[in-house]
Amino acid sequence: MSNVNGVGSNNIYDQINQKNQAQSKALNSQSEESQMFMKLLIAQLQNQDPTSPADPADFMQQISTLSNVESIQNLSKTMENMSNSMLSSQAALQASSMVGQRAYVNTNIAQLHQEEGYVDGLVSLENSVNDVRITIYDAGGNQIDQVSMGAQPKGDHNFVWQGGEGVPPGNYRIVAEVPMGADGEYEEVATYMGFNINSVTLGQNGIGMKVNTAIGSIDMSEVKQLG
């Protein structure tokens, strides 16, 4: 796999070069098949019965049929190589455009980088609710803040928490909750916290893309939103 970060040699462009080398090997293989085809024809001519040579029309028809089969095989391989090359190029462009954006990842861990900084995220709601409560805990499990987003409809809703004066940088746990019923009880709902995308890792032909953030490598299936 390759790293797309615009720096160093281990990037998607190296992957494309490797793909081109593979295509060159495929073309050499096709050339060997053509040579084998000609050898079979020569062997057939050398071993035919001189007293009963092959009918020229039948012989030419046979050559034409074999040539058509070879052409179809070569066309199929060429189209496959072109398709793989296009997929790699499109994946490279997409990955390059993602670097520097923010990925909202399915986690409740947030990183406050500086005092009086902020963390951002979003809450995903399956139904409309009359309140969304955001509670912030420090690394020791102590509650340090709690805010209300108020009533919210079904869907995804972004929020920002300001650390404030005296709140040190570090990791914090963000818990989003909604009311369960009229008794005042709350239940936790999914949160997606924002992280800068430092680089993007691609699988073969761009399949299995992962974004690399400060908390590690994240599969794109766990990313709710890019921004």
C-alpha positions as CSV (number, residue, x, y, z in Angstrom):
1,M,0.0,0.0,0.0
2,S,1.0,3.6,-0.5
3,N,1.0,6.7,1.5
4,V,-0.4,9.9,-0.1
5,N,1.0,12.9,1.8
6,G,2.8,14.8,-1.0
7,V,6.2,14.1,0.7
8,G,8.7,11.2,0.3
9,S,8.9,8.4,-2.1
10,N,6.3,6.1,-0.6
11,N,3.3,7.7,-2.3
12,I,0.6,7.0,-4.8
13,Y,2.8,8.0,-7.8
14,D,5.2,5.2,-6.9
15,Q,2.1,2.9,-7.0
16,I,1.2,4.1,-10.5
17,N,4.8,3.5,-11.6
18,Q,4.6,0.0,-10.3
19,K,1.3,-0.4,-12.1
20,N,2.9,0.7,-15.4
21,Q,5.8,-1.8,-14.9
22,A,3.2,-4.5,-14.4
23,Q,1.5,-3.4,-17.7
24,S,4.8,-3.6,-19.5
25,K,5.3,-7.2,-18.3
26,A,1.8,-8.0,-19.5
27,L,2.6,-6.6,-23.0
28,N,5.8,-8.8,-23.0
29,S,3.6,-11.8,-22.2
30,Q,1.3,-10.9,-25.1
31,S,4.3,-10.8,-27.4
32,E,5.4,-14.2,-26.3
33,E,1.9,-15.6,-27.0
34,S,2.1,-14.1,-30.5
35,Q,5.4,-15.8,-31.1
36,M,3.9,-19.1,-29.9
37,F,1.0,-18.6,-32.4
38,M,3.5,-18.2,-35.3
39,K,5.5,-21.3,-34.2
40,L,2.3,-23.4,-34.2
41,L,1.4,-22.2,-37.8
42,I,5.0,-23.0,-39.0
43,A,4.9,-26.4,-37.4
44,Q,1.5,-27.1,-39.1
45,L,3.0,-26.2,-42.5
46,Q,6.1,-28.3,-41.9
47,N,4.2,-31.4,-40.9
48,Q,1.4,-31.4,-43.4
49,D,1.2,-34.3,-45.9
50,P,2.9,-33.3,-49.1
51,T,0.6,-35.6,-51.1
52,S,-2.5,-34.0,-49.6
53,P,-1.7,-30.4,-48.7
54,A,-4.2,-28.3,-46.8
55,D,-6.8,-26.5,-48.9
56,P,-5.6,-22.8,-49.2
57,A,-9.1,-21.4,-48.5
58,D,-9.4,-23.6,-45.3
59,F,-5.9,-22.8,-44.3
60,M,-6.5,-19.0,-44.6
61,Q,-9.8,-19.4,-42.7
62,Q,-8.0,-21.1,-39.9
63,I,-5.4,-18.4,-39.8
64,S,-8.1,-15.7,-39.7
65,T,-10.0,-17.5,-36.9
66,L,-6.9,-17.8,-34.8
67,S,-5.9,-14.2,-35.5
68,N,-9.3,-13.0,-34.4
69,V,-9.2,-15.0,-31.2
70,E,-5.7,-13.5,-30.4
71,S,-7.0,-10.0,-31.2
72,I,-9.9,-10.4,-28.8
73,Q,-7.7,-11.6,-26.0
74,N,-5.2,-8.7,-26.5
75,L,-8.1,-6.2,-26.6
76,S,-9.5,-7.7,-23.4
77,K,-6.1,-7.4,-21.6
78,T,-5.6,-3.9,-22.9
79,M,-9.0,-2.7,-21.6
80,E,-8.3,-4.3,-18.2
81,N,-5.0,-2.5,-18.0
82,M,-6.6,0.8,-18.9
83,S,-9.3,0.3,-16.4
84,N,-6.9,-0.4,-13.6
85,S,-4.7,2.6,-14.6
86,M,-7.8,4.9,-14.5
87,L,-8.9,3.6,-11.1
88,S,-5.4,4.2,-9.7
89,S,-5.3,7.8,-11.2
90,Q,-8.7,8.7,-9.9
91,A,-7.9,7.3,-6.5
92,A,-4.7,9.3,-6.4
93,L,-6.5,12.6,-7.2
94,Q,-9.3,11.9,-4.7
95,A,-6.7,11.0,-2.0
96,S,-4.6,14.2,-2.7
97,S,-7.7,16.4,-2.4
98,M,-8.6,14.9,1.0
99,V,-5.2,15.7,2.7
100,G,-5.7,18.7,5.0
101,Q,-9.4,18.3,5.4
102,R,-11.1,17.2,8.6
103,A,-12.6,13.8,8.9
104,Y,-15.4,13.2,11.4
105,V,-14.6,9.8,12.8
106,N,-16.8,7.4,14.8
107,T,-15.2,7.9,18.2
108,N,-15.9,9.8,21.5
109,I,-12.2,10.7,22.0
110,A,-11.3,14.3,21.2
111,Q,-7.9,16.1,21.3
112,L,-7.6,19.6,22.7
113,H,-4.3,20.9,21.2
114,Q,-4.0,24.1,23.2
115,E,-5.4,25.9,26.2
116,E,-8.5,27.9,25.2
117,G,-8.7,25.8,22.1
118,Y,-11.7,23.9,20.8
119,V,-12.8,20.5,19.6
120,D,-15.5,19.9,17.0
121,G,-17.7,16.9,16.2
122,L,-21.2,15.9,15.1
123,V,-24.1,13.9,16.6
124,S,-26.1,11.5,14.5
125,L,-29.7,11.2,15.4
126,E,-32.1,8.5,14.2
127,N,-35.1,10.5,15.4
128,S,-36.0,14.0,16.4
129,V,-35.4,14.8,20.1
130,N,-36.2,17.6,22.4
131,D,-32.6,17.9,23.7
132,V,-29.1,16.8,23.0
133,R,-26.7,16.9,26.0
134,I,-23.0,17.0,25.5
135,T,-20.8,16.0,28.5
136,I,-17.0,16.4,28.5
137,Y,-14.7,14.2,30.7
138,D,-11.0,14.5,31.2
139,A,-8.5,11.6,31.0
140,G,-9.1,10.8,34.6
141,G,-12.9,10.4,34.0
142,N,-13.8,13.7,35.8
143,Q,-16.7,15.7,34.3
144,I,-15.4,19.2,33.4
145,D,-18.2,20.6,31.4
146,Q,-21.7,19.9,30.1
147,V,-23.7,21.8,27.4
148,S,-27.1,21.5,25.8
149,M,-27.8,21.7,22.1
150,G,-31.5,21.9,22.7
151,A,-34.2,20.3,20.5
152,Q,-32.8,18.8,17.2
153,P,-34.5,17.0,14.2
154,K,-33.4,13.7,12.8
155,G,-30.0,13.7,11.1
156,D,-26.4,14.9,11.6
157,H,-25.7,17.9,13.7
158,N,-22.3,19.6,14.2
159,F,-21.2,21.0,17.5
160,V,-18.1,22.8,18.9
161,W,-16.8,22.7,22.5
162,Q,-14.6,25.6,23.6
163,G,-12.0,24.4,26.2
164,G,-11.9,27.7,28.0
165,E,-9.3,29.2,30.3
166,G,-7.5,26.8,32.5
167,V,-8.5,23.7,30.5
168,P,-5.2,22.0,29.6
169,P,-4.4,20.4,26.2
170,G,-4.9,16.7,26.0
171,N,-7.4,13.9,25.3
172,Y,-11.0,14.3,26.4
173,R,-14.0,12.0,26.2
174,I,-17.1,13.5,24.6
175,V,-20.4,11.9,25.4
176,A,-23.6,12.8,23.5
177,E,-27.0,11.8,25.1
178,V,-30.7,12.3,24.3
179,P,-33.7,11.8,26.6
180,M,-35.2,8.3,26.8
181,G,-38.6,9.4,27.9
182,A,-40.6,11.6,30.3
183,D,-38.7,10.4,33.4
184,G,-35.6,12.5,32.6
185,E,-33.3,9.6,31.8
186,Y,-30.8,10.0,29.0
187,E,-29.2,7.5,26.6
188,E,-25.9,7.8,24.7
189,V,-25.9,8.3,20.9
190,A,-23.1,8.1,18.3
191,T,-20.6,10.9,18.2
192,Y,-18.1,11.6,15.4
193,M,-15.1,13.8,16.3
194,G,-13.2,15.9,13.9
195,F,-9.5,15.2,13.1
196,N,-7.1,16.7,10.5
197,I,-6.3,14.2,7.6
198,N,-2.5,14.1,7.5
199,S,-2.2,11.5,4.7
200,V,-4.3,8.9,2.9
201,T,-3.4,5.2,2.5
202,L,-4.7,3.4,-0.6
203,G,-5.2,-0.3,-1.2
204,Q,-5.0,-1.9,-4.6
205,N,-6.7,0.2,-7.3
206,G,-7.8,2.6,-4.5
207,I,-9.9,0.0,-2.8
208,G,-9.7,0.0,1.0
209,M,-8.9,3.6,1.5
210,K,-7.8,4.8,4.9
211,V,-7.2,8.3,6.3
212,N,-4.3,8.8,8.7
213,T,-5.0,11.2,11.6
214,A,-3.5,12.1,15.0
215,I,-5.3,9.1,16.5
216,G,-4.2,6.6,13.9
217,S,-5.3,5.1,10.6
218,I,-9.0,5.2,10.1
219,D,-11.0,3.2,7.6
220,M,-13.2,5.3,5.4
221,S,-16.3,3.3,6.5
222,E,-15.8,4.9,10.0
223,V,-15.8,8.4,8.6
224,K,-19.2,10.1,8.7
225,Q,-18.3,13.4,7.1
226,L,-15.4,15.3,5.5
227,G,-15.1,19.1,6.0
